[in-house]
Structure formats: C-alpha cells, structure tokens
Amino acid sequence: MTNRIRLIAMIFFGFMAANTHASGQDERVVVKSDGWELVGDLRIPVGNATGAAVLMLNKAAGSRDSYVALSEELAKRGIASLRLDLRAHGESTNLGKFEPETATDEDRETIIWNAEVDVVAAHRYLQSHAAIDADRIAIVGASYSGEEMAEAGRNTSYAAAYVALSPGSFSPESIEAMDESGASWLFIVSKYERYLSEIVANVHEKTRTVEILYLPGEQHATRILDHRPDMAERITVWLEDALGGPQAR
C-alpha cells in the first residue's frame, strides 16, 4: 500500500470511527411497570458524561419504531434517547396486546388511560442512569401519550421539557398545569387534523409559555414524522435548546 493510499484509508476509517463514537449504538432495555415489561431502545452517545436525554412514547396502536430518525438526530448532537413501547404496544405485550378494533372500554382504561404509570417508570429509569443528567430529561408523546406524559408529571414530578405530537386527549387539568410546571412545552399539530382545534385553542388561551407549531396537512401524531422527515432535525434543535445542550454546563 502506497503512502497516499494508506493516508486516504486512515482518513476514511477515522471518519467512520468518529461517527460511530459520536452516535453510539442502540441497547435493548426492559423497564418494569405495574407488571408490564416495557421494551425500549436506549442510545447513549459514546463519550457522554452526564448528558441530556429524551424519552419517546408511541401513539395508540403505534410503536417505538416511529422515532428512529429522531433518535439518530439527537445522537448526532450528543443527546441520549430512550424509544419506548408503552404497555400492550410494540414488543411490550407480556400482559396482552392493544387491538383498537376489538378493544373494550375496560381495555382502554387499563391500557391507554393507565399508561401514565409507565411514563413515570421510564422517567425514573432515565433519572437513575449514570450517563444521564436527571435534571435534563425531555419527553416526547404522540396522541394519547401526550396526555399520559402530562398526567405523569402532575402526579409525580415534571421533566425539563415536553414535545406533544397531536395530543388529542389533552385534558383541561393538564392545560391548567402547564405554565406552573416549570417545563418547556412544544405542541406540534397539523392544520387540518380533526378533534384538535378545541384543545389547541384552550392551550393558546390559557397558557403563556407553551409554543405551538402548526404544520400544513392532516397527518396525526407520529405520522407527522413519517410525512415530514425534516421534523426530526427541527424537534432536535428545539430540544437541545430546551435542555441546555447535550452536556452539563
């Protein structure tokens, strides 16, 4: 191998190693919650020393796979992430699977509207991780999990920041508590989504600190990310600012 070829090879493989070092690899983890085994993908950028982290929650009948691009964008900026399947979704089905077409009212109560317990468990899991700053954790929720993450904050303690993708079930109690939570909030909604206009109007009227981002179209929840690949970077930039950067300062 000539010196020139050897130099090019060293530069190429050095570049590849630097990228791998920066982004890290996914680790499959299980978080215990109320008898459920919640499966997630944890990504800690290699070399981080007590950095920020983002917990991502699925929509109804969705899974953690919707957040792969967002996780990668966060990792590029040195921010850890946990993509989680809430109870009865994705791989978190040890006690059953949520089927929207056949779900009973009891199913919706125990699976959908009790998922705030899962959010609390996952938040505490991240807070206890040695590579994560417990005070700089954000949570991203989609559709029903937007309300579940807000309820979890009301019942225990809030994270530092929240992104709500089409939070169609967001309750008046959660809206009333947003300004006093001390957290940063970003609502992302499509302009022509059904069922969201009253909630967004209430947020706009009753809060002073919440940011609302309107997008064209009618995509709901994590389908916004599928339809708009640019949103992964836009959300990452917002989260990085809300969390004060990847590393403690």
C-alpha positions as CSV (number, residue, x, y, z in Angstrom):
1,M,0.0,0.0,0.0
2,T,1.4,3.4,-1.0
3,N,1.7,6.2,1.5
4,R,-1.0,8.1,-0.3
5,I,-3.5,5.2,-0.3
6,R,-2.6,4.5,3.3
7,L,-3.3,8.1,4.2
8,I,-6.7,8.1,2.5
9,A,-7.6,4.9,4.2
10,M,-6.7,6.3,7.6
11,I,-8.8,9.4,7.0
12,F,-11.8,7.3,5.8
13,F,-11.8,4.9,8.6
14,G,-11.0,7.6,11.1
15,F,-14.1,9.5,9.9
16,M,-16.2,6.3,10.2
17,A,-14.9,5.7,13.8
18,A,-15.6,9.3,14.8
19,N,-19.2,9.0,13.6
20,T,-19.7,5.7,15.4
21,H,-18.2,7.2,18.5
22,A,-20.5,10.2,18.4
23,S,-23.8,8.4,17.8
24,G,-23.4,5.2,19.9
25,Q,-25.5,2.1,19.4
26,D,-29.0,1.1,20.5
27,E,-29.2,-1.1,23.6
28,R,-32.4,-3.1,24.1
29,V,-33.7,-2.5,27.6
30,V,-36.7,-3.6,29.7
31,V,-38.4,-1.2,32.1
32,K,-40.8,-2.8,34.7
33,S,-44.1,-1.1,35.3
34,D,-47.2,-2.4,37.1
35,G,-46.5,-5.9,36.0
36,W,-45.7,-4.9,32.4
37,E,-42.3,-5.4,30.8
38,L,-41.8,-2.3,28.7
39,V,-39.3,-2.8,25.9
40,G,-37.2,0.1,24.6
41,D,-34.1,1.1,22.7
42,L,-31.7,3.1,24.7
43,R,-29.0,5.1,22.9
44,I,-26.2,6.8,24.8
45,P,-23.8,8.7,22.6
46,V,-20.3,7.3,23.3
47,G,-18.1,9.6,25.4
48,N,-21.0,11.4,27.0
49,A,-20.5,12.4,30.6
50,T,-23.8,13.0,32.3
51,G,-25.7,14.3,29.3
52,A,-29.3,15.2,28.4
53,A,-31.8,12.6,27.3
54,V,-35.2,12.3,25.6
55,L,-37.9,9.7,26.3
56,M,-40.1,8.9,23.3
57,L,-43.6,7.4,23.6
58,N,-45.8,5.7,21.0
59,K,-49.3,6.7,19.8
60,A,-52.2,4.3,20.1
61,A,-51.6,1.2,18.0
62,G,-48.1,2.5,17.3
63,S,-44.6,1.6,18.4
64,R,-41.2,3.0,19.2
65,D,-40.0,2.4,15.6
66,S,-41.6,5.8,14.6
67,Y,-38.8,7.6,16.4
68,V,-35.7,6.1,14.8
69,A,-34.8,9.2,12.8
70,L,-35.4,11.5,15.8
71,S,-33.1,9.3,17.9
72,E,-30.4,9.5,15.3
73,E,-30.6,13.3,15.1
74,L,-30.4,13.6,18.8
75,A,-27.4,11.3,18.9
76,K,-25.6,13.4,16.4
77,R,-25.8,16.3,18.9
78,G,-24.7,14.1,21.8
79,I,-28.2,13.7,23.4
80,A,-29.2,10.3,24.6
81,S,-32.7,8.8,24.0
82,L,-35.0,6.0,25.0
83,R,-37.6,4.9,22.4
84,L,-40.2,3.0,24.5
85,D,-43.2,0.8,23.7
86,L,-45.8,1.6,26.2
87,R,-47.9,-1.2,27.7
88,A,-49.6,-3.5,25.1
89,H,-47.8,-1.9,22.2
90,G,-44.9,-2.9,20.0
91,E,-42.9,-5.5,22.0
92,S,-44.4,-4.6,25.4
93,T,-47.1,-7.3,25.3
94,N,-46.3,-9.7,28.2
95,L,-49.8,-9.0,29.6
96,G,-51.6,-8.5,26.4
97,K,-51.8,-6.6,23.1
98,F,-53.9,-3.5,22.3
99,E,-56.1,-4.1,19.3
100,P,-58.1,-0.9,18.5
101,E,-60.8,-2.7,16.5
102,T,-61.7,-5.1,19.4
103,A,-60.7,-3.1,22.4
104,T,-63.3,-2.8,25.2
105,D,-63.9,0.1,27.5
106,E,-62.0,-1.8,30.2
107,D,-59.1,-2.4,27.8
108,R,-58.9,1.3,27.0
109,E,-59.0,2.2,30.7
110,T,-56.3,-0.3,31.8
111,I,-54.1,0.0,28.7
112,I,-54.5,3.5,27.4
113,W,-55.5,5.6,30.3
114,N,-53.3,4.0,32.9
115,A,-50.1,4.4,30.8
116,E,-49.0,7.4,32.9
117,V,-47.6,4.8,35.3
118,D,-45.3,3.6,32.5
119,V,-44.2,7.1,31.8
120,V,-43.2,7.6,35.5
121,A,-41.3,4.3,35.5
122,A,-39.4,5.2,32.3
123,H,-38.6,8.7,33.6
124,R,-37.2,7.3,36.8
125,Y,-35.2,4.7,34.9
126,L,-33.5,7.5,32.9
127,Q,-33.0,9.6,36.1
128,S,-31.1,6.7,37.7
129,H,-28.8,6.1,34.7
130,A,-25.2,7.1,35.4
131,A,-24.7,8.7,32.0
132,I,-27.8,10.9,32.2
133,D,-28.4,14.2,34.0
134,A,-31.6,13.6,35.9
135,D,-32.5,17.3,35.7
136,R,-32.2,17.5,31.9
137,I,-34.7,14.9,30.6
138,A,-37.3,15.6,28.0
139,I,-40.4,13.6,27.0
140,V,-42.0,13.3,23.5
141,G,-45.6,12.0,23.4
142,A,-47.9,11.3,20.5
143,S,-51.7,11.4,20.5
144,Y,-52.8,9.7,23.7
145,S,-49.3,9.5,25.2
146,G,-49.2,13.3,25.2
147,E,-51.8,13.4,27.9
148,E,-50.2,10.4,29.7
149,M,-46.9,12.2,30.0
150,A,-48.6,15.3,31.3
151,E,-50.6,13.4,33.8
152,A,-47.4,11.6,35.0
153,G,-45.8,15.0,35.6
154,R,-48.8,16.2,37.5
155,N,-48.9,13.1,39.7
156,T,-45.1,12.9,40.4
157,S,-42.6,15.4,39.0
158,Y,-42.2,17.0,35.7
159,A,-39.4,16.5,33.2
160,A,-37.5,19.5,31.9
161,A,-39.2,19.7,28.5
162,Y,-42.1,18.2,26.6
163,V,-43.0,17.8,22.9
164,A,-46.6,16.8,22.2
165,L,-47.4,15.5,18.7
166,S,-51.2,15.9,18.1
167,P,-52.2,15.5,21.8
168,G,-55.9,14.8,21.0
169,S,-56.8,13.8,24.6
170,F,-55.0,16.6,26.4
171,S,-57.1,17.3,29.5
172,P,-58.1,20.7,30.9
173,E,-56.2,19.7,34.1
174,S,-53.0,19.3,32.1
175,I,-53.5,22.6,30.3
176,E,-54.1,24.4,33.6
177,A,-50.8,23.0,35.0
178,M,-48.5,23.7,32.1
179,D,-47.3,27.2,33.0
180,E,-46.7,26.2,36.6
181,S,-44.9,23.0,35.7
182,G,-41.6,24.9,35.1
183,A,-41.1,22.8,32.0
184,S,-40.7,23.9,28.4
185,W,-43.6,22.8,26.1
186,L,-43.9,22.4,22.4
187,F,-47.2,21.4,20.7
188,I,-46.9,20.2,17.1
189,V,-50.2,19.8,15.2
190,S,-51.3,19.6,11.6
191,K,-53.5,22.4,10.4
192,Y,-56.4,20.2,9.2
193,E,-56.4,17.5,11.9
194,R,-59.8,16.6,13.3
195,Y,-60.6,16.8,17.1
196,L,-57.6,19.1,18.0
197,S,-58.9,22.6,17.3
198,E,-60.6,23.0,20.7
199,I,-57.6,21.7,22.7
200,V,-55.2,23.9,20.8
201,A,-57.5,26.9,21.3
202,N,-57.6,26.3,25.0
203,V,-53.8,25.9,25.2
204,H,-53.4,29.2,23.2
205,E,-55.9,31.0,25.5
206,K,-54.9,29.6,28.9
207,T,-51.1,29.4,28.7
208,R,-48.4,32.0,28.3
209,T,-45.3,29.9,27.8
210,V,-46.3,27.0,25.5
211,E,-45.1,27.1,21.9
212,I,-47.4,25.8,19.2
213,L,-46.2,24.8,15.8
214,Y,-48.8,24.4,13.0
215,L,-47.9,22.3,10.0
216,P,-49.8,22.0,6.7
217,G,-51.8,18.9,6.0
218,E,-53.7,16.5,8.3
219,Q,-51.1,14.0,9.5
220,H,-51.7,12.8,13.0
221,A,-49.1,12.2,15.8
222,T,-46.0,10.2,14.7
223,R,-47.3,10.2,11.1
224,I,-46.1,13.8,11.1
225,L,-42.6,12.5,11.4
226,D,-43.2,10.0,8.6
227,H,-44.6,12.6,6.3
228,R,-42.1,15.4,7.2
229,P,-38.5,14.0,7.5
230,D,-37.3,17.5,8.3
231,M,-39.2,17.5,11.6
232,A,-36.6,15.2,13.2
233,E,-34.0,17.9,13.0
234,R,-36.4,20.7,13.9
235,I,-37.5,18.9,17.0
236,T,-33.9,18.1,17.9
237,V,-32.9,21.7,17.7
238,W,-35.8,22.7,19.9
239,L,-35.0,20.0,22.5
240,E,-31.3,20.9,22.5
241,D,-32.1,24.5,23.3
242,A,-34.7,23.5,25.9
243,L,-32.3,21.1,27.7
244,G,-29.3,23.5,27.5
245,G,-27.2,21.4,25.1
246,P,-26.0,17.7,25.4
247,Q,-23.5,18.2,28.2
248,A,-23.9,19.7,31.7
249,R,-22.6,23.3,31.8
